[in-house]
Amino acid sequence: MRRVIVLALLIGCMHLIAPLGSGAYGSRALLAFGLLILAAYAAGELADAMHVPKLVGYILAGVAFGPSAMNFVNTSAVADLQPVSSLAIALIAFLAGSELRWSELRERGGVITRILTAELLVTLVAVTLFLVVLRDHVSFLRGTGTVEVVAFSLVFASIAIVHSPAVTIAMLSETRASGPVSRTSLGVVLISDVVVVLMLTAVLALARVLVPPRGADVPALALSAVAWEVGGAVLVGAVIGALVTVYLRFVRRELFLFAIMIAFFGAEVSALLHIEPLLTLITAGFVTENFSLVEHGNALEEAMARAAAPVFVVFFALAGAQVALRELAALWPLVLPLAVVRGGAIWAGCRLGLRWGRVTEAADALRRDLWTALIPQAGVAIGLAAVVARTYPHRGGQIRALFLALVAVNQAVGPVLFRRALDRSGEIPGDAAAMETDHHAASPILQP
């Protein structure tokens, strides 16, 4: 009841003070940021009391206070706060990279590769076939020839297969889960981001040959550009990781501020050099984890986890604010079956990959629960959809609309499924509920 009262008071206060945010850029962005962090935090606590993942509460708060509903945080305010999303993605990437220990990669890399290969291929084929069969009911396929149908179906499927490291890391942080399902799911979603970016690049190159875009100002997808985007990210990330290792060895002061600086610096350098920011920060985290002393690396990870806690709240609230309820309502007869097909394909692909990899450790739990970690989508997925929309201005916009509706469904359902799977697999500590409120504790996924 207390949390409901807090939300009601926030709504009342916003009706009174909303006009104050209509002036300068700074006041509007600051007001939106303050509202989102308070409302999302209260909604997250309410969701937790109802045994629903907190991040679902964050997302729903963003939907409720965003442009599609009460519009306290309007479209321009959402755009103003995009740097917060960039910071969150950078923090997520560095924390994720710090989980990739070389010894474990050597031991489990083959299994993760087989799982990911089977899951991505099965999902790609299933989603493509679904769209081809229902071409007359899909706006960007209706009235097109066979070549166009196949090309655009493949383009959509190549972004529909993407997963969400942000949701996975946030869920593992919230639940403090640790075990085979947690470790395997984290490895799969991290590596999948790199694979999906390369796959989308290849599919878009093929689509542009089959169906040349008209009226688009799009640079050529040269092989050298792709090579630099990936190879340059690894190189720059390694340099950043080496510099962080030196700092931890000889300075080791103000780690909280240093953690935020790493994230900002990595994101800005990536933008300036036109390299993949996620891969850059993942590499930096990997180098830091594997080349610094254990106690130094743990101290930085704890500081970064503290810095990420409030940023995660706003990140998922912003993701919710970008959900277009009208488009979702118009597309739900197509989106819901599409979400079911995607989920079923992920389930089948994971089981096929586990059998291919001959997994024996916690095999029953992995077969039953691993697929749930791969359902959510956010962040990178939305960015990839924007790339498609720029490449094909007309049909790409329709592809993006359908995809964002699919993301909205997966954002709401995926975390709930993953939380239940972690609970069922016995990987959530018995005192997790008490520990979740300690925002100054280290992230659970940082534990060995």
C-alpha positions in Angstrom: 0.0 0.0 0.0 2.8 2.4 0.8 4.3 2.0 -2.7 0.9 2.6 -4.3 0.6 5.8 -2.2 4.0 6.9 -3.3 3.1 6.4 -7.0 -0.2 8.3 -6.5 1.7 11.2 -4.9 4.2 11.3 -7.7 1.4 11.6 -10.3 -0.2 14.4 -8.3 3.0 16.3 -7.9 3.7 15.9 -11.6 0.4 17.5 -12.5 1.5 20.5 -10.4 5.1 20.9 -11.4 5.0 19.6 -15.0 4.8 23.2 -16.4 8.2 23.9 -14.8 9.8 21.5 -17.2 8.6 23.2 -20.3 11.4 25.7 -20.4 15.1 25.2 -21.0 16.7 21.9 -22.1 18.3 21.4 -18.7 15.2 21.8 -16.6 13.1 19.5 -18.9 15.7 16.7 -18.9 16.4 17.0 -15.1 12.7 16.9 -14.3 12.2 13.9 -16.5 15.2 12.1 -15.0 14.0 12.8 -11.5 10.5 11.6 -12.2 11.6 8.4 -14.0 14.0 7.4 -11.2 11.5 7.9 -8.5 8.5 6.4 -10.3 10.4 3.5 -11.7 12.0 2.7 -8.3 8.6 2.8 -6.6 7.1 0.6 -9.4 10.0 -1.8 -9.1 9.4 -2.2 -5.3 5.7 -2.7 -6.0 6.5 -5.4 -8.6 8.9 -7.1 -6.2 6.1 -7.2 -3.5 4.0 -9.0 -6.1 6.8 -11.5 -6.8 7.5 -10.0 -10.3 11.0 -8.9 -11.4 11.8 -5.3 -10.5 12.8 -4.4 -14.0 9.3 -5.3 -15.2 8.1 -2.6 -12.8 10.7 -0.2 -14.2 9.5 -0.8 -17.7 5.8 -0.5 -16.9 6.6 2.8 -15.1 8.2 4.1 -18.3 5.1 3.0 -20.3 2.7 4.7 -17.8 4.6 8.0 -17.5 5.8 8.1 -21.1 4.4 9.5 -24.4 2.0 6.7 -24.9 0.1 7.2 -21.7 0.3 10.1 -19.2 3.0 11.9 -21.2 4.8 13.3 -18.2 8.0 12.2 -19.9 7.4 13.3 -23.5 9.2 12.3 -26.7 11.7 15.2 -26.5 12.5 14.4 -22.9 13.1 10.7 -23.9 15.5 11.9 -26.6 17.2 14.2 -24.1 17.9 11.3 -21.8 19.4 9.0 -24.4 22.9 9.6 -23.0 21.7 7.8 -19.9 20.9 4.8 -22.0 24.3 5.0 -23.6 25.9 5.1 -20.2 23.9 2.1 -19.1 24.8 0.0 -22.1 28.5 0.9 -21.6 28.3 -0.2 -17.9 26.5 -3.3 -18.9 29.1 -4.2 -21.5 32.0 -3.7 -19.1 30.4 -5.7 -16.4 29.6 -8.4 -18.9 33.1 -8.5 -20.2 34.4 -8.9 -16.7 32.4 -12.1 -16.4 34.3 -13.7 -19.4 37.1 -15.4 -17.6 39.7 -17.0 -20.0 39.8 -20.3 -18.0 36.0 -20.7 -18.3 36.0 -19.7 -21.9 38.5 -22.5 -22.7 36.4 -24.9 -20.8 32.9 -23.9 -21.9 33.5 -22.0 -25.2 32.8 -25.0 -27.4 29.5 -25.7 -25.7 28.4 -22.0 -25.8 29.3 -21.8 -29.5 27.2 -24.9 -30.3 24.2 -23.7 -28.3 24.3 -20.3 -29.9 24.8 -21.6 -33.4 21.8 -23.9 -33.2 19.6 -21.4 -31.4 20.3 -18.6 -33.8 19.9 -20.7 -37.0 16.6 -22.3 -35.8 15.1 -19.0 -34.8 16.2 -17.3 -38.0 14.6 -19.9 -40.1 11.4 -20.1 -38.0 10.8 -16.4 -38.0 11.6 -16.1 -41.8 9.1 -18.9 -42.6 6.5 -17.4 -40.4 6.6 -14.1 -42.2 6.7 -15.7 -45.7 3.6 -17.8 -44.9 1.7 -14.8 -43.5 3.0 -12.3 -46.1 -0.5 -11.0 -46.9 -1.0 -10.0 -43.3 2.4 -8.2 -42.9 2.5 -4.6 -44.0 6.0 -4.6 -45.4 5.5 -7.8 -47.4 2.0 -7.2 -48.7 1.9 -7.0 -52.5 5.6 -7.7 -53.1 7.3 -10.4 -55.2 8.9 -13.5 -54.0 12.4 -12.1 -54.0 11.3 -9.1 -51.9 9.3 -11.3 -49.5 12.3 -13.5 -48.8 14.7 -10.6 -48.6 12.7 -8.5 -46.1 11.7 -11.5 -44.1 15.4 -12.4 -43.6 16.1 -8.8 -42.7 13.4 -8.8 -40.0 14.4 -12.3 -38.7 18.1 -11.1 -38.5 17.1 -8.5 -35.9 14.4 -10.6 -34.2 17.0 -13.2 -33.1 18.9 -10.7 -31.0 19.0 -11.1 -27.2 19.4 -8.7 -24.3 22.6 -8.7 -22.2 21.1 -5.8 -20.3 18.1 -7.8 -19.0 20.2 -10.9 -18.3 22.7 -8.9 -16.2 20.0 -6.9 -14.4 18.1 -10.1 -13.5 21.2 -11.9 -12.3 22.1 -8.8 -10.2 18.6 -8.5 -8.8 18.4 -12.2 -7.8 22.0 -12.8 -7.0 21.7 -16.1 -8.9 24.7 -18.3 -9.6 24.9 -21.7 -11.2 25.0 -23.5 -14.6 21.9 -21.8 -16.0 23.2 -18.3 -15.0 26.7 -18.8 -16.3 25.6 -20.5 -19.6 22.9 -17.9 -20.3 25.3 -15.0 -19.7 27.9 -16.5 -22.0 25.4 -17.1 -24.8 23.8 -13.6 -24.7 27.2 -11.9 -24.6 28.7 -13.7 -27.6 25.4 -13.5 -29.5 25.6 -9.7 -29.7 28.8 -9.8 -31.7 27.4 -12.6 -33.9 24.1 -10.8 -34.6 25.8 -7.6 -35.6 27.9 -9.5 -38.1 24.8 -11.5 -39.3 22.7 -8.4 -39.8 25.5 -6.7 -41.8 25.7 -9.8 -44.1 21.9 -10.0 -44.5 21.6 -6.3 -45.3 24.3 -6.6 -47.9 22.5 -9.5 -49.5 19.1 -7.6 -49.3 20.6 -4.5 -51.0 21.8 -6.7 -53.9 18.4 -8.4 -54.2 16.3 -5.3 -53.5 18.3 -2.1 -54.0 17.0 0.7 -51.6 15.5 3.7 -53.3 15.7 7.2 -51.9 18.1 6.3 -49.1 21.4 8.0 -48.3 23.2 4.9 -47.0 26.9 4.3 -47.0 28.1 1.1 -48.7 28.6 -1.8 -46.3 32.1 -2.4 -47.3 34.0 -5.4 -45.9 36.8 -3.2 -44.7 34.3 -1.0 -42.7 32.9 -4.1 -41.1 36.3 -5.4 -40.3 37.3 -2.1 -38.7 34.1 -1.9 -36.7 34.8 -5.3 -35.1 38.6 -5.5 -35.2 39.0 -1.9 -34.1 36.6 -2.5 -31.2 38.7 -5.4 -30.0 41.9 -3.4 -30.3 40.6 -0.2 -28.6 38.9 -2.2 -25.9 42.2 -4.1 -25.2 44.0 -0.7 -24.8 41.3 0.6 -22.5 41.4 -2.6 -20.4 45.2 -2.3 -20.2 45.0 1.3 -19.0 42.4 0.3 -16.4 44.7 -2.5 -15.2 47.5 0.0 -14.7 45.3 2.4 -12.8 44.1 -0.4 -10.5 47.7 -1.5 -9.9 49.2 1.9 -9.1 46.4 4.3 -8.1 43.2 2.5 -7.0 41.4 5.7 -5.8 37.9 7.0 -6.3 36.8 3.8 -8.0 33.1 4.9 -8.1 33.9 7.9 -10.3 36.5 6.0 -12.2 33.9 3.4 -13.1 31.6 6.0 -14.6 34.5 7.6 -16.4 35.5 4.3 -18.0 31.9 3.8 -19.3 31.7 7.4 -20.7 35.2 7.3 -22.2 34.6 3.9 -23.9 31.3 5.0 -25.4 32.6 8.3 -26.7 35.8 6.8 -28.2 33.7 4.2 -29.9 31.5 6.9 -31.4 34.5 8.9 -32.6 36.3 5.9 -34.1 33.1 4.4 -35.6 33.6 1.0 -33.8 31.1 -1.2 -32.0 30.7 0.2 -28.5 29.4 -3.0 -26.9 32.3 -5.0 -28.2 34.8 -2.3 -27.1 33.6 -2.3 -23.5 33.2 -6.1 -23.4 36.8 -6.4 -24.4 37.9 -3.8 -21.9 36.1 -5.7 -19.1 37.6 -9.0 -20.2 41.2 -7.6 -20.2 40.7 -6.0 -16.9 39.3 -9.2 -15.3 42.0 -11.5 -16.7 45.1 -9.3 -16.3 44.6 -7.5 -13.0 44.9 -8.8 -9.5 41.8 -10.5 -8.2 41.2 -8.1 -5.4 41.8 -5.1 -7.6 39.3 -6.3 -10.2 36.7 -7.1 -7.6 37.0 -3.6 -6.1 36.3 -2.0 -9.5 33.4 -4.4 -10.2 31.8 -3.5 -6.9 32.2 0.2 -7.7 30.8 -0.3 -11.2 27.8 -2.3 -9.8 27.0 0.6 -7.4 27.2 3.1 -10.3 25.0 0.9 -12.5 22.2 0.5 -10.0 20.4 3.9 -10.5 21.4 3.9 -14.2 19.7 0.6 -14.7 16.4 1.9 -13.2 16.3 4.8 -15.7 17.5 2.7 -18.6 14.6 0.2 -18.3 12.2 3.0 -17.6 13.3 4.7 -20.9 12.9 1.5 -22.7 9.3 1.4 -21.5 8.7 5.0 -22.4 9.6 4.1 -26.0 6.8 1.5 -26.3 4.1 2.8 -28.6 0.9 1.5 -27.2 -1.2 2.4 -30.2 1.1 0.6 -32.6 1.2 -2.4 -30.3 -2.6 -2.5 -30.1 -2.9 -2.3 -33.9 -0.3 -5.1 -34.4 -1.1 -7.5 -31.6 -2.9 -10.1 -33.8 0.4 -10.5 -35.6 2.8 -9.8 -32.8 1.6 -12.4 -30.3 1.8 -15.4 -32.7 5.2 -14.0 -33.8 6.4 -13.9 -30.2 5.2 -17.5 -29.7 7.0 -18.7 -32.8 10.2 -16.9 -31.8 10.0 -18.3 -28.2 9.3 -21.9 -29.5 12.2 -21.6 -31.9 14.6 -20.5 -29.1 13.4 -23.4 -26.9 14.0 -25.9 -29.8 17.4 -24.4 -30.7 18.6 -24.5 -27.2 17.7 -28.1 -26.8 19.3 -29.0 -30.1 22.5 -27.0 -29.2 22.7 -28.7 -25.8 22.4 -32.1 -27.4 25.0 -31.2 -30.0 27.4 -29.9 -27.3 26.8 -33.1 -25.2 26.2 -31.1 -22.1 26.2 -33.2 -18.9 26.5 -30.6 -16.1 23.0 -29.7 -14.9 21.7 -31.0 -18.2 18.0 -31.3 -17.1 18.0 -27.7 -15.7 19.6 -26.3 -18.8 17.3 -28.1 -21.2 14.3 -26.9 -19.2 15.4 -23.3 -18.4 18.1 -21.9 -20.6 15.8 -20.7 -23.3 14.0 -18.3 -20.9 17.2 -16.1 -20.7 17.1 -15.6 -24.5 13.6 -14.3 -24.7 14.0 -10.6 -23.6 15.1 -7.9 -26.0 16.2 -4.3 -25.5 18.9 -1.7 -26.2 21.0 -3.2 -29.1 17.9 -4.7 -30.7 16.3 -1.3 -31.0 19.5 0.1 -32.5 19.6 -2.6 -35.1 16.0 -1.9 -36.1 17.0 1.8 -36.6 19.8 0.7 -38.9 17.3 -1.2 -41.1 14.9 1.8 -41.1 17.7 4.0 -42.4 18.6 1.5 -45.1 15.1 1.1 -46.3 13.2 4.4 -45.4 9.7 3.2 -46.4 9.6 -0.6 -45.7 12.3 -0.2 -43.0 9.9 2.0 -41.0 7.2 -0.7 -41.1 9.8 -3.3 -40.1 10.8 -1.2 -37.2 7.2 -0.7 -36.0 6.5 -4.4 -36.0 9.8 -5.2 -34.3 9.3 -2.6 -31.6 5.9 -4.1 -30.9 7.6 -7.5 -30.6 10.2 -6.0 -28.3 7.5 -4.7 -26.0 6.0 -8.1 -25.6 9.4 -9.8 -25.0 10.3 -7.1 -22.5 7.2 -7.8 -20.4 7.2 -11.6 -20.6 11.0 -12.5 -20.8 12.1 -11.3 -17.4 9.2 -13.1 -15.7 10.0 -16.3 -17.4 13.8 -16.0 -16.6 13.1 -15.2 -12.9 10.9 -18.2 -12.5 13.5 -20.4 -14.3 16.2 -19.3 -12.0 14.0 -19.9 -9.0 13.0 -23.4 -10.3 16.7 -24.3 -11.0 17.6 -23.4 -7.4 20.2 -20.8 -8.3 18.7 -17.9 -6.3 20.2 -17.8 -2.8 17.7 -18.3 0.0 18.2 -14.8 1.4 18.1 -13.1 -2.0 15.0 -11.1 -1.0 16.8 -9.4 1.9 20.0 -8.9 -0.1 18.2 -7.3 -3.1 17.6 -4.1 -1.1 21.3 -3.6 -0.5 22.3 -1.5 -3.5 25.8 -1.1 -2.3 26.6 -4.8 -2.5 28.6 -6.3 -5.3 26.7 -7.7 -8.3 26.0 -11.4 -7.8 27.2 -12.3 -11.2 30.6 -11.0 -10.1 31.0 -13.8 -7.7 33.0 -16.9 -8.9 
